[in-house]
Amino acid sequence: MNTSPTDNLGKNHIDSTADDAYQKKHRPSSSFQSRDEYLSHELQIMSPKRWRPNLPFKDYRFEWEDTIPAMAATIGKVVMVGAIAATFAGPLGLGDTFVLENVRYELIIVAFFIVLFSGFILPTANLAGTHGPLIPLIPLVVAAGGHPMAFGLLIGIFGFLLAISKGGSLLANLTSKGVCGGLLLYLGFIGTTSQVKKLFAWADGIGMSHISFVVIACTIVLYALLEHWKKRWLAVPLSCLLGGGLAFAMGAPFEFHTTPGFPNINPMYWWGENTGWMLGLPTAESFIVVLPFAVLAVAMWSPDFLGHQVFQKISYPPRSEKVQMNIDDTMISASARQTVGSILGGANFASSWGTYIVPAAIAKRPIPAGALLTALFCVIAGLWGYPMDLAIWEPVLCVALIVGVFIPLLEAGMEMTREGKTTQSAAIVVFASSLVNPAFGWSLTMLLDNLGLIGCKARSAELSRTSRWIIPGAMFLILTTVMALVGLLPGIPAILENFR
């Protein structure tokens, strides 16, 4: 069919109108009765464009609230990547120098992908962070002879397949409020208690146990006051300042020792036989060894991504669906970042960036503006060095994760289980997750809930046969089989001898 000049003119006019929609609808904050109304309006008028340029000040604006999730995200990134690198470094006989240099390297790598995807061409893709639930599995990977590059490449490949098939969003739609709420409750509770224990262990180690009690007690009071004043989005910076300030004032030792520097960015250095990882390049056998773990890692993405998306839905105002996190786009971003990062020599294993998206949702900010600030903060931390010391100091780190991530997850879980027949499903998720892990708890409860054995019977009756039991059953079977193969089912030895 021929297209007339008039048709082209009309199409160009529509595109131009769509591109200028945000600028035309934007109003200065002074025209609103409250800051909250202004931020809600900003979320409602944005029109993110997929696979097209989204430019600052044209398609979105920077607000000072964006610095809060950026700060929390940087702290979380330093800690999580450091944990993965250290978990690999121990069994491989690599020193602290390797861990420090790889963390710096990863901060530079992730900054590039943040700008490219979340800040530019996929503004509804959450930042590609670190796969925290995978950390306990890394010693098993190393013990089985797994190669980090092979592991990362397979995660990237499987992630792309899941994203292209839109499997992530499909599984999210099959997860009821009760299942999701229970998952958030479990993650929030486990995370909170683990950070409290970590802070007390640190205080015991320096012979000042009273410091941890004072810091946590004061943080609780501060969080309650911020909630009362409707300034909860300030919890991360103020709690970090309070926790670090109190601990230092009470005599806790702290010093800066990471000096400014720039990491080696040559992939051949990182994958050399006598440099970097000291492992050389992976072989075909390396990919076979890590295959079950890669399947499990990507399967664990769905509940992780779903929890982050749901938190946005709870925190954002009505008519802001266009700026909410897109699960499939986030999987594409995480897969691309994972594939390239592994080839370059990084230690990170990607997932949705929880320490960014949760504080951003609380602050009622869209993804892209805070994403660019996160990229900037990561580069500064990596090159300057000194902020890395402060980010991993326990009085700062623990309270930041508690008030910025885990307490909000608890609140969101409770919010989702207030109405309807959701408490049964939520309780089963917590029960099953305690037995094995959150991926097992989510897949089992999703199957039971969709079958109508627990939860809302009316919802189950409305589902098709495929949605009711075929897809949930296949997911549970795949996850359970992989866990059985590598020895993750408590009390049951690994089926594969290499993983025993």
Salt bridges, closest charged atoms under 4 A:
ASP15 OD2 - LYS11 NZ 3.24
ASP19 OD1 - LYS49 NZ 3.58
ASP19 OD1 - ARG52 NH2 2.86
ASP36 OD1 - LYS364 NZ 2.93
GLU42 OE2 - HIS26 ND1 2.72
ASP59 OD1 - LYS49 NZ 3.20
GLU63 OE1 - ARG35 NH2 2.90
GLU65 OE2 - ARG35 NE 2.73
ASP66 OD1 - ARG365 NE 2.85
GLU101 OE2 - ARG104 NH1 3.93
GLU106 OE1 - ARG337 NH2 2.30
GLU227 OE1 - ARG232 NE 3.90
ASP304 OD1 - HIS308 NE2 3.78
ASP329 OD1 - ARG50 NH2 2.73
ASP389 OD1 - HIS257 NE2 3.55
GLU411 OE1 - ARG232 NH1 2.10
GLU415 OE2 - ARG418 NH2 2.96
ASP449 OD2 - ARG459 NH1 2.93
